[in-house]
């Protein structure tokens, strides 16, 4: 997967989150980003990786996204790895 295709997948994931308030709300709460600043934040380094981190952190959300995008769940992990350090869940 190229960096460009990984970024494209992350943008698709962001659109998926933004399409439903029930999906977008938790993302905004977790990141502290206001809805009106999403576009500007998306240009910051690490933002798209953070979108994929959010998707990867919730299995139901991940499965809903990959179903909507018609991709394998592993593609999200590959895209995340391509954008930087691989996702590592918080383990208490």
HELIX and SHEET records of a PDB file:
HELIX    1   1 UNK A    3  UNK A   18  1                                  16    
HELIX    2   2 UNK A   21  UNK A   31  1                                  11    
HELIX    3   3 UNK A   35  UNK A   37  5                                   3    
HELIX    4   4 UNK A   38  UNK A   41  1                                   4    
HELIX    5   5 UNK A   47  UNK A   56  1                                  10    
HELIX    6   6 UNK A   59  UNK A   69  1                                  11    
HELIX    7   7 UNK A   73  UNK A   82  1                                  10    
END                                                                             
